[in-house]
Amino acid sequence: MEKRVVFGHKTLPYLLLLPQIIITVVFFFLPAGQAMWQSMRLEDAFGLSSEFVGLDNFMDLFSQQAYLDSFRVTAVFSILVAVVGLGVSLLLAVMADRVIRGAGLYKTLLIWPYAVAPAVVGVLWLFLFSPSVGILAVALRHAGVDWNPRLDGNQAMMLVLIAAVWKQISYNFLFFLAGLQSIPRSLIEAAAIDGASPSRRFWSIVFPLLSPTTFFLLVVNIIYAFFDTFAVVDTTTQGGPGTATSILVYKVYSDGFRGLDLGSSAAQSVVLMFIVIALTVVQFRYVDRKVQY
């Protein structure tokens, strides 16, 4: 007979949840509440005095063209990071899932980049694409490409995009590979016996069964593009040239720590928080319907 253990202590579940509740309150709810309170105040650069101004910080924020431009930059950047990152990771996972010689080494090498800190990733790709000494920049120059991300906004965005995608590929690769290995081989073999081509088997069987993993990674990559790419932008372009790579999270830092406009920086962080919450809700509300569990 199957043995089951029943805990009669009514407070035990709450005690087990208490550490996570404390972490969530201390590191999310309290900072979020502080940011919302600070966003409605006008403070001096040293925080010695403040004045309640209500929604003036938000009204002034949305009247700035530079801030509105950062929305466009962030939208383009986050979509490219998610689409390119998921596409490349899925391709690598499909290749690694095949029975080939040295597959273990191949998978290990693909996982390594995830252990590199975002700031180190930015510095690495900055050196590789440095207009004067970068190996890849020199190769591009020999190929006839006038490469200089310090002056060209599109090239700067490409540099940040490559660094951000490279950092996240390993994370996506792990989940895609685990999802591929969990698909029963009998389904694929049955489709092959029926005469389905490899591409037909992938789009009709493999990819639909990967939809839960793809949906999860889509949410994670959007959040990653909005928040975790700050160090990459700071070490490569610092939001430049001009505001070509000034995404929302970097503008929060730039206005708050460099411009010392604490009220505006707090307002930007509140707007960013609600944007990410809204995107996550929309993804779970609409995109989740197309996921086959």
Secondary structure, DSSP 8 states (H G I E B T S, - for coil): ---------TTHHHHHHHHHHHHHIIIIIHHHHHHHHHTTEEE-TTSS-EEE-TTHHHHHHTT-HHHHHHHHHHHHHHHHHHHHHHHHHHHHHHHHTS--TTHHHHHHHHHGGGGS-HHHHHHHHHHHT-TTT-HHHHHHHHTT----TTT-HHHHHHHHHHHHHHHHHHHHHHHHHHHHHTS-HHHHHHHHHTT--HHHHIIIIIHHHTHHHHHHHHHHHHHIIIIITHHHHHHHTTT-STTTT--HHHHHHIIIIIS--HHHHHHHHHHHHHHHHHHHHHHHHTGGGG---
